[in-house]
Amino acid sequence: MEAEIGSALADQISVSAAPLGVSVSVADGKVTLAGTTSSGSVHKRAEKIALDFARAFRIDNRIVSVPSRGGTF
């Protein structure tokens, strides 16, 4: 299940939105998502993708959204 969810996340979430990716682990009836993103929508999208594969599992979404440092001075 980890590989399936990880593959779906890689296919559906762009590297620019989550440059370090989103990690997935499955243990004791729980799917844990972890990562850092500059896009607030990644948190919800990743959880929805995980739920598509792991409906009977609890999702522990630890994805953190950090604003990008874009812009020039």
Phi and psi restraints in degrees (range 20) as a CNS / XPLOR table:
assign (resid 1 and name C) (resid 2 and name N)
       (resid 2 and name CA) (resid 2 and name C) 1.0 -55.7 20.0 2
assign (resid 2 and name N) (resid 2 and name CA)
       (resid 2 and name C) (resid 3 and name N) 1.0 -46.4 20.0 2
assign (resid 2 and name C) (resid 3 and name N)
       (resid 3 and name CA) (resid 3 and name C) 1.0 -64.3 20.0 2
assign (resid 3 and name N) (resid 3 and name CA)
       (resid 3 and name C) (resid 4 and name N) 1.0 -40.9 20.0 2
assign (resid 3 and name C) (resid 4 and name N)
       (resid 4 and name CA) (resid 4 and name C) 1.0 -63.8 20.0 2
assign (resid 4 and name N) (resid 4 and name CA)
       (resid 4 and name C) (resid 5 and name N) 1.0 -46.4 20.0 2
assign (resid 4 and name C) (resid 5 and name N)
       (resid 5 and name CA) (resid 5 and name C) 1.0 -66.1 20.0 2
assign (resid 5 and name N) (resid 5 and name CA)
       (resid 5 and name C) (resid 6 and name N) 1.0 -44.1 20.0 2
assign (resid 5 and name C) (resid 6 and name N)
       (resid 6 and name CA) (resid 6 and name C) 1.0 -59.8 20.0 2
assign (resid 6 and name N) (resid 6 and name CA)
       (resid 6 and name C) (resid 7 and name N) 1.0 -41.7 20.0 2
assign (resid 6 and name C) (resid 7 and name N)
       (resid 7 and name CA) (resid 7 and name C) 1.0 -65.3 20.0 2
assign (resid 7 and name N) (resid 7 and name CA)
       (resid 7 and name C) (resid 8 and name N) 1.0 -43.1 20.0 2
assign (resid 7 and name C) (resid 8 and name N)
       (resid 8 and name CA) (resid 8 and name C) 1.0 -64.0 20.0 2
assign (resid 8 and name N) (resid 8 and name CA)
       (resid 8 and name C) (resid 9 and name N) 1.0 -40.3 20.0 2
assign (resid 8 and name C) (resid 9 and name N)
       (resid 9 and name CA) (resid 9 and name C) 1.0 -63.7 20.0 2
assign (resid 9 and name N) (resid 9 and name CA)
       (resid 9 and name C) (resid 10 and name N) 1.0 -43.5 20.0 2
assign (resid 9 and name C) (resid 10 and name N)
       (resid 10 and name CA) (resid 10 and name C) 1.0 -62.5 20.0 2
assign (resid 10 and name N) (resid 10 and name CA)
       (resid 10 and name C) (resid 11 and name N) 1.0 -36.9 20.0 2
assign (resid 10 and name C) (resid 11 and name N)
       (resid 11 and name CA) (resid 11 and name C) 1.0 -72.3 20.0 2
assign (resid 11 and name N) (resid 11 and name CA)
       (resid 11 and name C) (resid 12 and name N) 1.0 -32.4 20.0 2
assign (resid 11 and name C) (resid 12 and name N)
       (resid 12 and name CA) (resid 12 and name C) 1.0 -107.8 20.0 2
assign (resid 12 and name N) (resid 12 and name CA)
       (resid 12 and name C) (resid 13 and name N) 1.0 -9.6 20.0 2
assign (resid 12 and name C) (resid 13 and name N)
       (resid 13 and name CA) (resid 13 and name C) 1.0 -119.5 20.0 2
assign (resid 13 and name N) (resid 13 and name CA)
       (resid 13 and name C) (resid 14 and name N) 1.0 123.2 20.0 2
assign (resid 13 and name C) (resid 14 and name N)
       (resid 14 and name CA) (resid 14 and name C) 1.0 -70.9 20.0 2
assign (resid 14 and name N) (resid 14 and name CA)
       (resid 14 and name C) (resid 15 and name N) 1.0 152.8 20.0 2
assign (resid 14 and name C) (resid 15 and name N)
       (resid 15 and name CA) (resid 15 and name C) 1.0 -63.6 20.0 2
assign (resid 15 and name N) (resid 15 and name CA)
       (resid 15 and name C) (resid 16 and name N) 1.0 -31.9 20.0 2
assign (resid 15 and name C) (resid 16 and name N)
       (resid 16 and name CA) (resid 16 and name C) 1.0 -68.0 20.0 2
assign (resid 16 and name N) (resid 16 and name CA)
       (resid 16 and name C) (resid 17 and name N) 1.0 -29.1 20.0 2
assign (resid 16 and name C) (resid 17 and name N)
       (resid 17 and name CA) (resid 17 and name C) 1.0 -80.3 20.0 2
assign (resid 17 and name N) (resid 17 and name CA)
       (resid 17 and name C) (resid 18 and name N) 1.0 -32.4 20.0 2
assign (resid 17 and name C) (resid 18 and name N)
       (resid 18 and name CA) (resid 18 and name C) 1.0 -140.1 20.0 2
assign (resid 18 and name N) (resid 18 and name CA)
       (resid 18 and name C) (resid 19 and name N) 1.0 77.1 20.0 2
assign (resid 18 and name C) (resid 19 and name N)
       (resid 19 and name CA) (resid 19 and name C) 1.0 -58.4 20.0 2
assign (resid 19 and name N) (resid 19 and name CA)
       (resid 19 and name C) (resid 20 and name N) 1.0 -28.7 20.0 2
assign (resid 19 and name C) (resid 20 and name N)
       (resid 20 and name CA) (resid 20 and name C) 1.0 -95.7 20.0 2
assign (resid 20 and name N) (resid 20 and name CA)
       (resid 20 and name C) (resid 21 and name N) 1.0 2.8 20.0 2
assign (resid 20 and name C) (resid 21 and name N)
       (resid 21 and name CA) (resid 21 and name C) 1.0 79.5 20.0 2
assign (resid 21 and name N) (resid 21 and name CA)
       (resid 21 and name C) (resid 22 and name N) 1.0 -179.9 20.0 2
assign (resid 21 and name C) (resid 22 and name N)
       (resid 22 and name CA) (resid 22 and name C) 1.0 -123.4 20.0 2
assign (resid 22 and name N) (resid 22 and name CA)
       (resid 22 and name C) (resid 23 and name N) 1.0 125.4 20.0 2
assign (resid 22 and name C) (resid 23 and name N)
       (resid 23 and name CA) (resid 23 and name C) 1.0 -92.0 20.0 2
assign (resid 23 and name N) (resid 23 and name CA)
       (resid 23 and name C) (resid 24 and name N) 1.0 152.5 20.0 2
assign (resid 23 and name C) (resid 24 and name N)
       (resid 24 and name CA) (resid 24 and name C) 1.0 -130.4 20.0 2
assign (resid 24 and name N) (resid 24 and name CA)
       (resid 24 and name C) (resid 25 and name N) 1.0 132.5 20.0 2
assign (resid 24 and name C) (resid 25 and name N)
       (resid 25 and name CA) (resid 25 and name C) 1.0 -135.6 20.0 2
assign (resid 25 and name N) (resid 25 and name CA)
       (resid 25 and name C) (resid 26 and name N) 1.0 146.4 20.0 2
assign (resid 25 and name C) (resid 26 and name N)
       (resid 26 and name CA) (resid 26 and name C) 1.0 -126.2 20.0 2
assign (resid 26 and name N) (resid 26 and name CA)
       (resid 26 and name C) (resid 27 and name N) 1.0 125.2 20.0 2
assign (resid 26 and name C) (resid 27 and name N)
       (resid 27 and name CA) (resid 27 and name C) 1.0 -159.6 20.0 2
assign (resid 27 and name N) (resid 27 and name CA)
       (resid 27 and name C) (resid 28 and name N) 1.0 141.4 20.0 2
assign (resid 27 and name C) (resid 28 and name N)
       (resid 28 and name CA) (resid 28 and name C) 1.0 51.0 20.0 2
assign (resid 28 and name N) (resid 28 and name CA)
       (resid 28 and name C) (resid 29 and name N) 1.0 43.7 20.0 2
assign (resid 28 and name C) (resid 29 and name N)
       (resid 29 and name CA) (resid 29 and name C) 1.0 74.6 20.0 2
assign (resid 29 and name N) (resid 29 and name CA)
       (resid 29 and name C) (resid 30 and name N) 1.0 18.5 20.0 2
assign (resid 29 and name C) (resid 30 and name N)
       (resid 30 and name CA) (resid 30 and name C) 1.0 -134.5 20.0 2
assign (resid 30 and name N) (resid 30 and name CA)
       (resid 30 and name C) (resid 31 and name N) 1.0 136.2 20.0 2
assign (resid 30 and name C) (resid 31 and name N)
       (resid 31 and name CA) (resid 31 and name C) 1.0 -103.0 20.0 2
assign (resid 31 and name N) (resid 31 and name CA)
       (resid 31 and name C) (resid 32 and name N) 1.0 123.9 20.0 2
assign (resid 31 and name C) (resid 32 and name N)
       (resid 32 and name CA) (resid 32 and name C) 1.0 -108.4 20.0 2
assign (resid 32 and name N) (resid 32 and name CA)
       (resid 32 and name C) (resid 33 and name N) 1.0 126.6 20.0 2
assign (resid 32 and name C) (resid 33 and name N)
       (resid 33 and name CA) (resid 33 and name C) 1.0 -107.2 20.0 2
assign (resid 33 and name N) (resid 33 and name CA)
       (resid 33 and name C) (resid 34 and name N) 1.0 136.0 20.0 2
assign (resid 33 and name C) (resid 34 and name N)
       (resid 34 and name CA) (resid 34 and name C) 1.0 -142.7 20.0 2
assign (resid 34 and name N) (resid 34 and name CA)
       (resid 34 and name C) (resid 35 and name N) 1.0 148.0 20.0 2
assign (resid 34 and name C) (resid 35 and name N)
       (resid 35 and name CA) (resid 35 and name C) 1.0 161.0 20.0 2
assign (resid 35 and name N) (resid 35 and name CA)
       (resid 35 and name C) (resid 36 and name N) 1.0 177.6 20.0 2
assign (resid 35 and name C) (resid 36 and name N)
       (resid 36 and name CA) (resid 36 and name C) 1.0 -127.4 20.0 2
assign (resid 36 and name N) (resid 36 and name CA)
       (resid 36 and name C) (resid 37 and name N) 1.0 138.1 20.0 2
assign (resid 36 and name C) (resid 37 and name N)
       (resid 37 and name CA) (resid 37 and name C) 1.0 -137.9 20.0 2
assign (resid 37 and name N) (resid 37 and name CA)
       (resid 37 and name C) (resid 38 and name N) 1.0 157.3 20.0 2
assign (resid 37 and name C) (resid 38 and name N)
       (resid 38 and name CA) (resid 38 and name C) 1.0 -101.1 20.0 2
assign (resid 38 and name N) (resid 38 and name CA)
       (resid 38 and name C) (resid 39 and name N) 1.0 0.6 20.0 2
assign (resid 38 and name C) (resid 39 and name N)
       (resid 39 and name CA) (resid 39 and name C) 1.0 -116.6 20.0 2
assign (resid 39 and name N) (resid 39 and name CA)
       (resid 39 and name C) (resid 40 and name N) 1.0 121.7 20.0 2
assign (resid 39 and name C) (resid 40 and name N)
       (resid 40 and name CA) (resid 40 and name C) 1.0 -62.4 20.0 2
assign (resid 40 and name N) (resid 40 and name CA)
       (resid 40 and name C) (resid 41 and name N) 1.0 -23.6 20.0 2
assign (resid 40 and name C) (resid 41 and name N)
       (resid 41 and name CA) (resid 41 and name C) 1.0 -75.9 20.0 2
assign (resid 41 and name N) (resid 41 and name CA)
       (resid 41 and name C) (resid 42 and name N) 1.0 -18.9 20.0 2
assign (resid 41 and name C) (resid 42 and name N)
       (resid 42 and name CA) (resid 42 and name C) 1.0 -62.8 20.0 2
assign (resid 42 and name N) (resid 42 and name CA)
       (resid 42 and name C) (resid 43 and name N) 1.0 -39.5 20.0 2
assign (resid 42 and name C) (resid 43 and name N)
       (resid 43 and name CA) (resid 43 and name C) 1.0 -53.9 20.0 2
assign (resid 43 and name N) (resid 43 and name CA)
       (resid 43 and name C) (resid 44 and name N) 1.0 -53.6 20.0 2
assign (resid 43 and name C) (resid 44 and name N)
       (resid 44 and name CA) (resid 44 and name C) 1.0 -69.7 20.0 2
assign (resid 44 and name N) (resid 44 and name CA)
       (resid 44 and name C) (resid 45 and name N) 1.0 -41.1 20.0 2
assign (resid 44 and name C) (resid 45 and name N)
       (resid 45 and name CA) (resid 45 and name C) 1.0 -63.0 20.0 2
assign (resid 45 and name N) (resid 45 and name CA)
       (resid 45 and name C) (resid 46 and name N) 1.0 -43.4 20.0 2
assign (resid 45 and name C) (resid 46 and name N)
       (resid 46 and name CA) (resid 46 and name C) 1.0 -63.6 20.0 2
assign (resid 46 and name N) (resid 46 and name CA)
       (resid 46 and name C) (resid 47 and name N) 1.0 -40.2 20.0 2
assign (resid 46 and name C) (resid 47 and name N)
       (resid 47 and name CA) (resid 47 and name C) 1.0 -64.2 20.0 2
assign (resid 47 and name N) (resid 47 and name CA)
       (resid 47 and name C) (resid 48 and name N) 1.0 -42.1 20.0 2
assign (resid 47 and name C) (resid 48 and name N)
       (resid 48 and name CA) (resid 48 and name C) 1.0 -63.5 20.0 2
assign (resid 48 and name N) (resid 48 and name CA)
       (resid 48 and name C) (resid 49 and name N) 1.0 -42.2 20.0 2
assign (resid 48 and name C) (resid 49 and name N)
       (resid 49 and name CA) (resid 49 and name C) 1.0 -62.1 20.0 2
assign (resid 49 and name N) (resid 49 and name CA)
       (resid 49 and name C) (resid 50 and name N) 1.0 -45.3 20.0 2
assign (resid 49 and name C) (resid 50 and name N)
       (resid 50 and name CA) (resid 50 and name C) 1.0 -61.5 20.0 2
assign (resid 50 and name N) (resid 50 and name CA)
       (resid 50 and name C) (resid 51 and name N) 1.0 -41.2 20.0 2
assign (resid 50 and name C) (resid 51 and name N)
       (resid 51 and name CA) (resid 51 and name C) 1.0 -63.4 20.0 2
assign (resid 51 and name N) (resid 51 and name CA)
       (resid 51 and name C) (resid 52 and name N) 1.0 -30.3 20.0 2
assign (resid 51 and name C) (resid 52 and name N)
       (resid 52 and name CA) (resid 52 and name C) 1.0 -61.7 20.0 2
assign (resid 52 and name N) (resid 52 and name CA)
       (resid 52 and name C) (resid 53 and name N) 1.0 -30.8 20.0 2
assign (resid 52 and name C) (resid 53 and name N)
       (resid 53 and name CA) (resid 53 and name C) 1.0 -98.1 20.0 2
assign (resid 53 and name N) (resid 53 and name CA)
       (resid 53 and name C) (resid 54 and name N) 1.0 -27.0 20.0 2
assign (resid 53 and name C) (resid 54 and name N)
       (resid 54 and name CA) (resid 54 and name C) 1.0 -128.7 20.0 2
assign (resid 54 and name N) (resid 54 and name CA)
       (resid 54 and name C) (resid 55 and name N) 1.0 54.5 20.0 2
assign (resid 54 and name C) (resid 55 and name N)
       (resid 55 and name CA) (resid 55 and name C) 1.0 -58.3 20.0 2
assign (resid 55 and name N) (resid 55 and name CA)
       (resid 55 and name C) (resid 56 and name N) 1.0 -35.3 20.0 2
assign (resid 55 and name C) (resid 56 and name N)
       (resid 56 and name CA) (resid 56 and name C) 1.0 -85.0 20.0 2
assign (resid 56 and name N) (resid 56 and name CA)
       (resid 56 and name C) (resid 57 and name N) 1.0 -3.6 20.0 2
assign (resid 56 and name C) (resid 57 and name N)
       (resid 57 and name CA) (resid 57 and name C) 1.0 -100.0 20.0 2
assign (resid 57 and name N) (resid 57 and name CA)
       (resid 57 and name C) (resid 58 and name N) 1.0 152.7 20.0 2
assign (resid 57 and name C) (resid 58 and name N)
       (resid 58 and name CA) (resid 58 and name C) 1.0 -81.3 20.0 2
assign (resid 58 and name N) (resid 58 and name CA)
       (resid 58 and name C) (resid 59 and name N) 1.0 140.2 20.0 2
assign (resid 58 and name C) (resid 59 and name N)
       (resid 59 and name CA) (resid 59 and name C) 1.0 -104.2 20.0 2
assign (resid 59 and name N) (resid 59 and name CA)
       (resid 59 and name C) (resid 60 and name N) 1.0 123.3 20.0 2
assign (resid 59 and name C) (resid 60 and name N)
       (resid 60 and name CA) (resid 60 and name C) 1.0 -107.4 20.0 2
assign (resid 60 and name N) (resid 60 and name CA)
       (resid 60 and name C) (resid 61 and name N) 1.0 98.7 20.0 2
assign (resid 60 and name C) (resid 61 and name N)
       (resid 61 and name CA) (resid 61 and name C) 1.0 -93.5 20.0 2
assign (resid 61 and name N) (resid 61 and name CA)
       (resid 61 and name C) (resid 62 and name N) 1.0 105.9 20.0 2
assign (resid 61 and name C) (resid 62 and name N)
       (resid 62 and name CA) (resid 62 and name C) 1.0 -108.4 20.0 2
assign (resid 62 and name N) (resid 62 and name CA)
       (resid 62 and name C) (resid 63 and name N) 1.0 24.6 20.0 2
assign (resid 62 and name C) (resid 63 and name N)
       (resid 63 and name CA) (resid 63 and name C) 1.0 -75.0 20.0 2
assign (resid 63 and name N) (resid 63 and name CA)
       (resid 63 and name C) (resid 64 and name N) 1.0 129.2 20.0 2
assign (resid 63 and name C) (resid 64 and name N)
       (resid 64 and name CA) (resid 64 and name C) 1.0 -107.4 20.0 2
assign (resid 64 and name N) (resid 64 and name CA)
       (resid 64 and name C) (resid 65 and name N) 1.0 131.7 20.0 2
assign (resid 64 and name C) (resid 65 and name N)
       (resid 65 and name CA) (resid 65 and name C) 1.0 -97.7 20.0 2
assign (resid 65 and name N) (resid 65 and name CA)
       (resid 65 and name C) (resid 66 and name N) 1.0 121.7 20.0 2
assign (resid 65 and name C) (resid 66 and name N)
       (resid 66 and name CA) (resid 66 and name C) 1.0 -121.4 20.0 2
assign (resid 66 and name N) (resid 66 and name CA)
       (resid 66 and name C) (resid 67 and name N) 1.0 126.3 20.0 2
assign (resid 66 and name C) (resid 67 and name N)
       (resid 67 and name CA) (resid 67 and name C) 1.0 -57.4 20.0 2
assign (resid 67 and name N) (resid 67 and name CA)
       (resid 67 and name C) (resid 68 and name N) 1.0 142.6 20.0 2
assign (resid 67 and name C) (resid 68 and name N)
       (resid 68 and name CA) (resid 68 and name C) 1.0 -72.3 20.0 2
assign (resid 68 and name N) (resid 68 and name CA)
       (resid 68 and name C) (resid 69 and name N) 1.0 159.5 20.0 2
assign (resid 68 and name C) (resid 69 and name N)
       (resid 69 and name CA) (resid 69 and name C) 1.0 -99.8 20.0 2
assign (resid 69 and name N) (resid 69 and name CA)
       (resid 69 and name C) (resid 70 and name N) 1.0 26.9 20.0 2
assign (resid 69 and name C) (resid 70 and name N)
       (resid 70 and name CA) (resid 70 and name C) 1.0 -62.4 20.0 2
assign (resid 70 and name N) (resid 70 and name CA)
       (resid 70 and name C) (resid 71 and name N) 1.0 172.4 20.0 2
assign (resid 70 and name C) (resid 71 and name N)
       (resid 71 and name CA) (resid 71 and name C) 1.0 102.8 20.0 2
assign (resid 71 and name N) (resid 71 and name CA)
       (resid 71 and name C) (resid 72 and name N) 1.0 154.0 20.0 2
assign (resid 71 and name C) (resid 72 and name N)
       (resid 72 and name CA) (resid 72 and name C) 1.0 -115.8 20.0 2
assign (resid 72 and name N) (resid 72 and name CA)
       (resid 72 and name C) (resid 73 and name N) 1.0 157.3 20.0 2
